Amino acid sequence: LNSGSSWTTIDSWNTSLGETIYSSGSIPALENQASVHFRWLYVHAGDGGGFGNNRVRYYAFDNLSISFSDVSSQENFNNLTVNPSAGRTIYLPASELFVYGNLIAENDGTVLFNDSKSTNATVFGDIDITNSGTLQFPNNYAHTLNTYGTVTIDNGATLDVSTAGTAVANTINVYGDMVNNGTIDLTDGTRYADTYFISDAEQTLSGTGATTDFNRVYVDKGSGQDLLLNVTSSNFTINTAIAQALTITNGTALFNGPTSTISTDTEFSLPETGCLSVAGGAVTLGSSDDANAILTLAGKVEVSGGTLNIGTSGNTNPNNIVIAGGGAPEIEVSGGTLNVFGQVRRSLTSTAGSLVFTQSNGDIYIYGQGRDNTRAPV
């Protein structure tokens, strides 16, 4: 245990310890132990109480597990830094974890959610994954990460899901922004963590990382189309092997940079309160030569720049925009290009539904591949 001038290192720290440790105005750090076990850990700012700006820092030159006897309150930290060396792992506590300031995963090792029970971790400040560090979901037990500040993955750092263990429903609830200059890899095709952007404010997904790979992404912001998730990252991929891997329940998913395939051989649906907007880059829905690869539109499609493709030029089956019988279907083009390689039409089983269409600039191409002659191309 080391906290600067007021503490000394204790080499015999082990799981049998059941003491209460108090720190006033100092910064405790735990180094090079196989495990650390507290009954209680209090870190106070001084006579005024509260957490102040203190930080608890864990180092590991070997693997390290953090645990507590009484799990009612000791999972509360102000700022928490976890510093495993290369090839080593620090396991977070098997209890509810609250960090009221920032969580930093630094150095070159792995910070892993515990592998003994399902838990929630909530970080009200920022999450920074630095150097070549990794913050990882371990599988077997489902974990939820709630983050309210900015999540930043530095060049060389990683946020991912382990490729070992039994697949479980891991979840990341994002209330702030995400900046990926390293690697986000939240699915290996079987094991995954789903990501929810759910703030009642505009959010941004940005960064220059070569891998920004999600399983499912849910956009559920407010109660209408007004609130934005602004995707400006250099890369953006989702698990298109599953249906509706991008789900826009409320709000607008605005793509302004990446080249992304959002769906392959399944239907993509936009509800009345959802909007898919393209301002830059290229977004493709229905990339497979499959008649099920359509866009069912009860909400809004908006193109102000870049390219939105419904289908691809080599497909022979129709990749259509199907106007829903209810909701408020709308297409607005003010720049860029909208390519529809099938038709823009109502359902073949109903005459219900009407489309609000606006074009002030840009290009629209309706190719009519596999056209059904009972409906006009548009």
C-alpha positions in Angstrom: 0.0 0.0 0.0 1.5 3.3 -1.1 0.0 6.7 -0.9 3.0 9.1 -1.0 4.6 10.3 2.2 1.9 9.1 4.6 1.9 5.4 3.8 4.5 2.7 3.3 4.4 -0.5 1.1 3.1 -3.6 2.9 4.4 -6.7 1.1 2.2 -9.2 3.0 -1.1 -7.7 1.9 -3.5 -10.6 1.2 -7.0 -11.9 1.3 -7.1 -12.5 5.0 -7.0 -8.8 5.8 -10.3 -7.5 7.3 -9.2 -4.1 8.5 -10.8 -0.7 8.0 -8.4 1.7 6.2 -8.9 5.4 6.5 -7.1 8.0 4.4 -7.5 11.8 4.9 -6.1 13.9 2.1 -3.7 11.3 0.7 -3.9 9.1 -2.4 -3.7 5.4 -1.6 -2.2 3.0 -4.2 -2.1 -0.8 -4.1 0.9 -2.4 -5.8 2.0 -5.8 -6.9 -0.3 -8.0 -4.8 -2.1 -11.2 -5.9 -5.3 -9.9 -4.3 -6.5 -7.2 -2.0 -9.5 -7.7 0.4 -11.1 -4.9 2.4 -13.9 -4.8 4.9 -14.2 -1.1 4.3 -12.2 1.5 2.4 -12.8 5.2 3.0 -11.0 7.9 1.2 -11.9 11.4 2.5 -10.8 14.8 1.4 -10.3 16.1 4.9 -12.3 17.6 7.7 -15.0 18.8 5.3 -15.9 15.2 4.4 -16.8 13.9 1.0 -14.5 12.5 -1.7 -12.9 15.7 -2.9 -10.4 15.1 -5.7 -8.8 12.0 -4.2 -7.9 9.1 -6.4 -7.5 5.4 -5.6 -4.9 3.8 -7.8 -4.3 0.0 -8.3 -1.1 -1.3 -9.8 -0.4 -4.9 -10.9 2.8 -6.5 -12.0 1.0 -9.8 -11.5 -2.8 -10.5 -11.8 -4.8 -8.8 -9.1 -8.3 -9.2 -7.7 -10.1 -6.5 -5.7 -12.7 -7.6 -3.2 -14.7 -6.5 -0.2 -16.4 -8.2 2.8 -19.2 -5.6 3.2 -20.6 -4.7 -0.2 -23.1 -2.0 0.8 -21.0 1.1 0.2 -17.4 0.3 -0.3 -17.8 0.2 -4.1 -17.9 4.0 -4.1 -14.9 5.9 -5.5 -14.3 9.4 -6.5 -11.5 8.9 -9.1 -10.2 5.4 -9.8 -7.1 4.5 -11.8 -6.3 0.9 -12.6 -2.8 0.2 -13.8 -2.0 -3.4 -14.8 1.4 -4.0 -16.5 1.7 -5.8 -19.8 0.3 -9.3 -19.8 -1.4 -8.8 -16.4 -5.1 -8.4 -15.4 -6.8 -6.4 -12.7 -10.3 -7.7 -11.9 -12.8 -5.1 -10.7 -14.9 -5.9 -7.6 -17.7 -8.4 -7.7 -20.1 -5.8 -6.4 -21.9 -2.7 -7.7 -19.3 -0.1 -8.6 -19.8 3.7 -8.6 -17.1 6.1 -9.7 -18.2 9.7 -9.1 -15.2 11.2 -11.0 -13.1 9.5 -13.6 -12.1 5.9 -14.3 -8.7 5.5 -16.0 -7.4 2.2 -17.3 -3.8 2.8 -18.0 -0.5 1.0 -18.7 -0.4 -2.1 -21.0 -2.5 -4.7 -19.2 -6.2 -5.6 -19.0 -8.9 -4.3 -16.7 -11.6 -6.9 -16.5 -15.0 -6.9 -15.0 -15.2 -9.7 -12.4 -15.8 -13.2 -13.6 -17.8 -14.5 -10.6 -21.1 -12.7 -10.7 -23.2 -10.2 -12.7 -22.6 -6.5 -11.7 -23.3 -2.9 -12.8 -20.6 -0.3 -13.0 -21.5 3.4 -13.2 -19.0 6.1 -14.0 -20.3 9.7 -13.7 -17.1 11.3 -15.0 -15.0 10.3 -18.0 -13.6 6.9 -18.9 -10.0 7.0 -20.3 -8.4 3.9 -21.7 -4.8 4.9 -22.3 -1.4 3.5 -23.6 -2.0 -0.1 -24.7 -4.5 -0.8 -22.0 -7.7 -2.8 -22.4 -11.1 -2.5 -20.6 -12.8 -5.8 -21.2 -16.1 -7.7 -20.6 -15.3 -11.3 -19.6 -18.5 -13.2 -20.5 -20.1 -16.0 -18.3 -21.8 -13.3 -16.2 -23.6 -10.3 -17.7 -22.2 -6.9 -16.9 -23.6 -3.4 -17.5 -21.5 -0.3 -17.8 -23.2 3.1 -17.4 -21.1 6.0 -18.5 -22.1 9.7 -18.2 -19.0 11.5 -19.3 -16.8 11.0 -22.4 -15.4 7.6 -23.1 -12.0 8.0 -24.8 -10.0 5.1 -26.2 -6.5 6.2 -27.0 -4.4 5.1 -30.0 -3.2 1.6 -29.1 -5.9 1.1 -26.4 -8.9 -1.2 -26.5 -12.5 -1.5 -25.3 -13.7 -5.1 -26.1 -15.3 -8.3 -25.2 -13.3 -11.4 -24.3 -13.3 -14.1 -27.0 -13.6 -16.8 -24.3 -16.5 -17.9 -22.1 -20.2 -18.2 -22.5 -22.0 -15.5 -24.4 -24.2 -13.2 -22.1 -26.0 -10.0 -22.6 -23.4 -7.4 -21.7 -24.5 -3.8 -22.0 -23.0 -0.3 -22.3 -25.4 2.6 -21.6 -23.8 5.8 -23.0 -25.1 9.1 -21.8 -22.1 11.2 -23.0 -19.8 11.0 -26.0 -17.4 8.3 -27.3 -14.0 9.0 -28.9 -12.2 6.0 -30.4 -8.7 6.6 -31.6 -7.8 3.0 -30.8 -10.0 -0.1 -31.0 -13.7 -0.7 -30.1 -14.5 -4.4 -30.7 -17.7 -5.4 -29.0 -18.5 -8.6 -30.7 -16.7 -11.7 -32.1 -19.9 -12.9 -33.8 -21.0 -14.8 -30.7 -19.9 -13.0 -27.6 -21.0 -9.3 -27.4 -21.9 -6.2 -25.6 -24.8 -4.1 -26.9 -24.5 -0.3 -26.9 -27.3 2.2 -26.1 -27.0 5.9 -26.8 -29.8 7.3 -24.6 -29.0 10.8 -23.5 -31.5 13.7 -23.7 -28.8 15.7 -25.4 -26.8 15.5 -28.6 -24.1 12.9 -28.5 -21.1 12.3 -30.7 -19.2 9.1 -31.8 -15.9 10.3 -33.1 -12.2 9.3 -33.5 -9.8 7.9 -36.1 -9.5 4.3 -34.8 -9.2 1.6 -37.5 -11.8 -0.6 -35.7 -15.0 0.8 -34.3 -17.0 -2.4 -34.3 -20.3 -2.8 -32.4 -22.7 -5.6 -32.0 -26.1 -3.9 -31.7 -26.4 -0.1 -31.4 -29.6 1.4 -30.0 -30.5 5.0 -30.4 -33.2 6.0 -28.0 -33.0 9.7 -27.3 -36.0 11.7 -26.1 -39.4 11.1 -27.6 -39.0 12.3 -31.2 -36.5 12.8 -34.0 -34.9 16.0 -32.7 -32.0 14.7 -30.6 -28.8 13.6 -32.5 -26.3 10.9 -32.4 -23.6 12.4 -34.6 -21.4 9.6 -36.0 -18.2 11.2 -37.3 -15.8 8.4 -36.6 -13.5 7.2 -39.4 -15.0 3.8 -39.2 -18.3 2.3 -38.0 -19.4 -1.3 -38.3 -22.1 -3.3 -36.6 -23.0 -7.0 -36.5 -25.2 -7.2 -39.7 -25.5 -11.0 -39.3 -28.3 -10.1 -36.9 -31.5 -8.3 -37.8 -31.9 -4.6 -37.1 -28.4 -4.2 -35.6 -28.9 -0.5 -35.7 -32.2 0.3 -33.9 -33.4 3.9 -33.9 -36.3 4.1 -31.5 -36.2 7.9 -30.8 -33.9 10.5 -32.2 -31.7 10.8 -35.3 -28.6 8.8 -36.2 -26.6 11.2 -38.3 -23.7 9.7 -40.3 -21.1 12.3 -41.3 -17.9 10.5 -42.3 -17.7 6.7 -42.2 -18.5 4.2 -45.0 -20.8 1.8 -43.3 -23.1 -1.1 -44.2 -26.1 -1.0 -41.8 -28.0 -4.1 -43.0 -27.4 -6.9 -45.4 -30.3 -9.4 -46.0 -33.0 -8.3 -43.5 -35.5 -5.6 -43.2 -34.5 -2.2 -41.7 -37.3 -0.4 -40.0 -37.6 3.3 -39.1 -40.5 4.2 -36.7 -42.3 7.5 -36.7 -40.0 8.9 -34.0 -36.8 7.9 -35.7 -34.6 9.4 -38.4 -31.7 8.1 -40.4 -29.6 11.0 -41.8 -26.5 11.0 -44.0 -24.4 14.2 -44.3 -21.1 12.6 -45.4 -19.5 9.3 -46.2 -21.6 6.4 -47.5 -24.2 4.3 -45.8 -25.8 1.2 -47.3 -29.0 -0.6 -46.3 -29.7 -4.0 -47.9 -26.4 -4.8 -49.4 -27.4 -8.5 -50.1 -29.2 -9.6 -53.2 -32.3 -10.5 -51.2 -35.9 -9.3 -51.5 -36.2 -9.1 -47.7 -33.5 -6.4 -47.6 -35.8 -3.4 -47.6 -36.3 -0.2 -45.7 -39.8 0.1 -44.1 -40.3 3.8 -43.6 -42.7 5.2 -40.9 -40.2 7.9 -39.9 -37.7 10.0 -41.8 -34.8 9.5 -44.3 -32.6 12.6 -44.7 -29.7 13.1 -47.1 -27.8 16.3 -47.0 -24.4 15.1 -48.2 -22.5 11.9 -48.9 -24.4 8.8 -50.3 -27.2 6.7 -49.0 -27.7 3.4 -50.8 -30.8 1.2 -50.6 -29.4 -1.9 -52.1 -26.4 -2.2 -54.5 -26.0 -2.0 -58.2 -25.2 -5.7 -58.6 -28.4 -6.9 -57.0 -31.3 -8.4 -59.1 -33.8 -8.7 -56.3 -35.7 -5.5 -55.3 -34.2 -3.4 -52.5 -37.2 -1.1 -51.9 -38.2 1.7 -49.6 -41.6 0.6 -48.5 -43.9 3.3 -47.2 -45.6 2.2 -44.0 -49.3 2.4 -43.6 -49.0 4.5 -40.5 -46.6 6.9 -38.9 -45.2 9.9 -40.8 -43.1 8.6 -43.7 -40.8 11.3 -45.1 -37.8 11.6 -47.4 -35.8 14.9 -47.6 -32.9 15.4 -49.9 -30.9 18.6 -49.7 -27.6 17.4 -51.0 -25.5 14.3 -51.7 -27.0 11.3 -53.4 -29.8 8.9 -52.7 -29.7 5.6 -54.6 -32.7 3.3 -54.4 -32.0 0.1 -56.4 -35.6 -1.1 -56.1 -38.8 1.0 -55.8 -40.2 3.6 -53.5 -43.7 2.2 -53.0 -46.5 1.1 -50.6 -46.8 -2.4 -49.4 -48.1 -4.9 -52.0 -50.9 -5.9 -49.6 -52.2 -2.4 -48.7 -52.9 1.0 -50.3 -52.5 2.8 -46.9 -49.7 5.2 -46.4 -48.5 8.5 -47.8 -45.1 10.0 -48.2 -43.9 13.5 -47.6 -41.1 14.1 -50.2 -38.8 17.2 -50.4 -35.9 17.8 -52.6 -34.0 21.1 -52.6 -30.7 19.9 -54.0 -28.7 16.7 -54.5 -29.4 13.7 -56.7 -31.9 10.9 -56.5 -31.7 7.7 -58.6 -34.5 5.1 -58.6 -33.3 2.1 -60.5 -36.4 -0.2 -60.2 -34.6 -3.5 -60.0 -37.0 -6.4 -59.7 -39.9 -4.0 -60.0 -43.4 -5.1 -59.1 -45.6 -3.8 -62.0 -48.6 -3.4 -59.7 -46.7 -0.4 -58.2 -45.1 2.5 -59.9 -41.3 3.0 -59.5 -42.1 5.9 -57.2 
